[in-house]
Amino acid sequence: MHIVLITHPAFMASQSMPRFARMLQGAYEALGHDVELWSPAPRWQRRFAGTPLAKWAGYVDQYLLFPRWLRAQVRRQPPDTLFVLTDQALGPWVPALRQRPLVLHVHDLLALRSALGEEPRNPTRFTGRLYQRYIRWGFSQARHFICISQRTRDELLRLGRVDPLSCEVVHNGLNAAFAPMPEASALRQLYSAGLPDASRGIVLHISGGQWYKNVAGVIRIYAAYARERTDPLPLWLVGVKPGAAERAALAEVPTQGRVFFPGGLDHESLQAAYTMARALLFPSHAEGFGWPIVEAQACGCPVITTDDAPMNEIGGPATRYLPRLGADEDIGAWARGGARVLAEVLDAPPAEAVRRSATCVAWSRRFLPELAIRAYLDVYTQVLARHGIDQAAVAALRG
């Protein structure tokens, strides 16, 4: 079967969605499908690279030139071609595809929620609000959707102005292999990466430091925990660059507390950090999915996260949950409550800790990538069938 995956251009700062598209391409090709990957070429963006106009030139490539190219290419594809938009932010391209079999992957609607005023912590400028409405205008014309969580599906139906023929939930599969490492191997890996000693264990947080990750809240929970200990475990904030809010929270950490900012880690070092972590502290304000929750559990690391969807949808029975921090809530009281939960996890008897770790690993198997790939292909099959595609071709898609 011929599948065309359409994704963001390579010149975009964030490459998470192009990586997702390449993962799909590799998985589908391994199953014998004919796959193409399309994205806008940097015709104008290249001319202005490194200048303040590069962003706007990129918009010309994406929203003026690419749709014309896309329409021409679509006409050349055989009728049994399945088109897949790999992110709802590509919604403005839907009109060029809506007469053909089309599936749109929806990851999260945090930007749309912010643009609609639902996230007071993340106010959106006027141009950003217009941009999100433009994206919604596009994706609302699609009829078949795959959402990464029930929360995303609920928000798509509530905010997206969509009229779907199908709207399925398929949880993300892990995009890399994660498993517990032998402790000695994990410590060697961390040592070779030049990271601090983790032999006693660490409290871990993984994120890019975005507003919804609540890094300042992580630090304040740790500060409240450390105040009650003479020798607290260190806190590692992986991938975070501290801003003003984080620096203000760091002022509350007592002298016996230790907070490290290791920067980004390669895969082996990240897996080693998860292995040595006694807890992943992940009290997000919001998420689209929450990759670190599953990655940590796959390595046997217990998770403390927010009792709100999709975190409590993804976290499972071994996860400890904290109330969502309200915008006007007493952050000190919230942090002290989180510190008590953190202490309970860290102080668990060895036998209980072993059982929890095993439960985490077992739960993480729900997110094996092959399960997600099979579910995606099942949806694609149904969409082709709705378009009356030859049944032999549909059977071939099932693999």
N, C-alpha and C positions, 0 to 999 in steps of 0.2 A: 504494500500500500504506500502511496505517496503522501507524505506528511510535510507540510511547510510550517516551520516554527519561525515566528517573527518576534524580534526582541529589540531592546534598546541599542543605540549606536555605541561603538567602542569608545567614542570620545567622551561619554558620560563619566562623571567622577565616580559614581557608585557602579561597581561591576557585579553586584550580587545577582541581578536579574540575568545578565548575559551568562553568568556561571550556571544559573538554573537552566537556561535554555541549552547550553552545551551539555549539561548532565542529561537532559531529556534526549537530546540528539544521540549521545552515545548509547543510552539505554535502548532506544528504539532501533537504532542500527544493529545493535547486538542481537535483537530479536528478528532481524531480517527485513526491517522496513526501509523504504527509500525515503531519506530525510534531507530536506534542505533547510538552511538557516539564513534568514533574511534580516537585514537591518540597514538603516540609513547610512549612506556614504558621507564622509565629511567634506563635501564639495566646497561649501562656503566656510564651514567651521575651520578647515585647515588654513584658509587664507588669513584668518584673524586669530589663530592660535596664539596664546600668550598675551592677548590684549583684552581690554574690558568688553570689546564687541564680540568675543568668541562665543559667549553664551547666546547672544541674539542671532549670530550667524548659525549656530547649531539649531536654533528654532526654525530658521529658514530651511535647513536641510531636512528637519524632521516633519514639519507641518505644511510646507509649501512644495518642496521638490519630491520628497519620498512618496506622498500619496499619489502623485501623477505617475511615478515609476511603478508603484504598487498596482495601480489599476491596469496598466499595460501588461505587467507580468501575470496578473491573475487571469487575464483573458487567454494567455498562452498555456495555462495549466489544464491537464485533463479533467473531465468532470468529476472523477472520483477522488480528487485531491482534497485532503482535509487541511484546513488552515487553523493554526493555533496561535493566538496572541498570548504571550507568556506572562503578561502583567496587565492589570486593569489600567495602569497609567498610559498604556498605548491606545486607550479608547478612541482618540481622534482618528485612528486608522480603520475603525470598524466600518464606516460607510463604504469604503472601497472593497469590503469583503462580505457584506451582509447577505448578498444573494448566493453565496457559496457555503458549503458546510464549514462552520466556524465555531470554535470553542475558545472561551476567554478564561484564563486563570486569574483568580482574584486573591491577592495576598493579604493586604490589610487596607483599611480605609481611614487610617489615622490622619492623613493629610486632609481628606475631605471633612472629617469630623472637626478638625481644627478650623478649616475654612468656613464651616457653618457655625462656628462659635461654641462648639460643644466641649472644647478643651481650653479652659481659661489659662492654663499654664503655658499654652503655646499659641499666642495670638498670631494671626496671619495678616499680612499686608494686603492692600487692595488688589495688587497685581496677582498675588498668590491666590486670593479668593476667586478672581476671574479665571485663572489657570485651572483650578480644581473644578470649576463649573464647566469649563471647556472639556476637560477629561470626562466628566460625568455625562455631558451631552453625547459624547462619542460612545462610551461603553454602554449607555442605556439602550442603544440600538441593537446590541447583541441579544441572542436568545438562549444561548447555552453557556453555563458558567460552572467552573470548578473552584470551590472556596477552600482555603487551608484550614478553616476551623468553623465550628457552628457559630461562634461570635461574628466572624467575618460574613458568613451567610446572612445572619440576622441583620447586620448593618447594611449589607448590600440591598436587601429587600426593603429596609426602612428608609435608607437615604439615597439609594442609587437610581430611583425612578425607573426601575427595570420592569419588564414584562416577560419573564423567562418561560421558555418551554421546559427547560431543565436547569436545576441549580443544585449541584451535588457537593457534599463535603468530603474531601479527601485530605487527611492529615499529611503534612510533609513527611517524606522519608529522610533519614539522616543522609546528608550529602557527603559524608566521609565516614570511614570505619572508626568507631570508638568502642573501646573495651578496657576493663581494668588491666593495668600493667603490674608485673611483679614490683614490689616496693623498691627493691634494690635497683631495678632497671629505671624506674621512674626517677629516683633520686640522682642516678648517674646522668640521665637526660637533662634534668634541671640544672645540675652542676655544670655540665658541658655547655649549656646555654648561658652560663654566667648569672644564674638566678640565685636568690638567697636560699639559705638552708631551709628545707621543708620537712625535715625528719620527724618533727613533733606533730606535724599536720599544719594546715592553714585554713583560714576562712577565705573563700574565693568569691569574686564577682567578675563576670565576663560581660562586657558590652562595649559599644562605641561611644558611650557617654551621652547619648541623645537625651532630650528632656524627659521622655517617658520612661527611661531606665531608672530614674530616681536614685542617682549615685549619691547625692547628698544624704538621702535617707539611709542608704547602706552605711555610710560613714557614721551617721548618728546612732544607728543601732549598734555598730561596732564600738563606738565610744561608750555607750551605756553598758555594754558587756564588759569592756576592758576596765571600767571603773570598779567593778566588783571582783577583779582578779589581780593577784600580785604578778602573775606571769602569763598574760593572755596569749592565745595563738595570734600570729600575725594575720593581717588582712591584705590580700593581694587584689588589686583593682586592675585587671588585665584589659588592655585596649582603651583605657580611660586617660584622657588628658584633663587635669583638673582646671575648672574655671572658677569664677568668683563664688558660686554657691558651694562648690566642693571645698574650696580653701576656707570658707567660713565654717563649714562642718568640721574640717580637720583641726580647727582651733579648740574643739571640744574633746579631742582625743587625749586621754591622760598620758603622762610621761611613760608609763609602762607599756602603753599600746604601741604597735608598730604597723604602719601602713606603707605598702609598697605599690609603685606604679610601674610594672614591668614592661609596659608597652604591648605591642602585638606579639603573639607567640606563633611559631610554626606548629604544624599539626602534631608532631611528636611531643613537643614541649607542652602543648595544650592538653593533650591526653595525659601526660605525666602530672600536670597540675591538677586535673580532675581526680586522678588516682590518689594523690596525696591530700586532697582537700577533705576536711572533716565535715564541711557543709558548703553548698553553694547558696549564697545570699542574693536573692533576685526579686526584691519587692517592687516590681515595676508599677508605674501608674497605669500603663496600658501596654498591650503587645498585639502584634498581628498573629504570632504563633508562639515564639519563645524558644528558639533553638537551644540555648544553653541548658534549659530544663531537661531536655531529652539527652543531650550530649553528656551532661553530668551523670544522669541516671545510668546511661550505658556503661559508664566507668565505675559504677557502684557508689557514687557520691550522693548523699541525701540532699534534698533541695528544700529551701525555705522561700516561698514566693507569695504572691498576693492572692487572696481568696476572691478572685474575679475572673471572668472569662476573658481570654482563652486559657489563662494560666492554670485554673483549676480544672479545665477540660483536658489539658495536656499532662498535668502533673501526676495524676493518679493517686493511689491509696497510701503510698509511702511518703508523700510530700507533706510538709507542715505549711500551714497557710496563715498569713497575717491579714488583718483588715486593710482594705485599700485606704491610703492616706488621702483624706479630703483636702481640698485647696485651703480651707479655713480651719483645719483641725489643729489641735495642739500637737506639734511634731515631737515635743519632748515626751509626752505620755505615750505616743505611738511608738517612739524609739525604745522606751523602756519595756513596753510589752514585747516588741520584737527581740530585744536582748534576752528576755526570759525564755522565749522559744529557742533562740540560738543556744543558750546555755543548756537547755534540756537536751537538745540534739547532741551537743558536744560532750555532755556528761553521761550519755546513755551507757549502760553496762556493756561490756564487750560482746556478749552473746546477742543482745538486742541490736547492737550496731551491725553485727554480721548478718542478722536476719533482715534488717532494713536494707542493707547493701544488696543482698540477693533479690529482694523484692524490687528494688530499683532496676536492676539489670533485667529481670524478667519483664517488667512493665515496658522497658525501652524497646523490646522486640516488636511491639506494636507499630514501631516507626521504621521498620526495615525498608530500605529504598525499593526493593522489588515489589513490596506490597503496594506502595504508592503508584509505581509504574503500571502495575496490572490494573489498578483502579482507574487510572487515567485512560488506559486503552479501552477499558470497558465503556467509559463515557464516550470516547471517540466513536466506538462501534455503534452505540445507540444514536449518536448524531448522524452518522452516515446512513443508518437505516431510516431515520426520519426523512432524509433527503432522497430516499429511494435508490440508493447506490446498489449496484449489482451485488447480490448476496454472496457470490464467490469472493468478491473483494472484501466484503465485510468479514467473512470467515477468515480470510488471510490476515486481517488486522488482529484477530484474536490470537494469532501466532501458534 
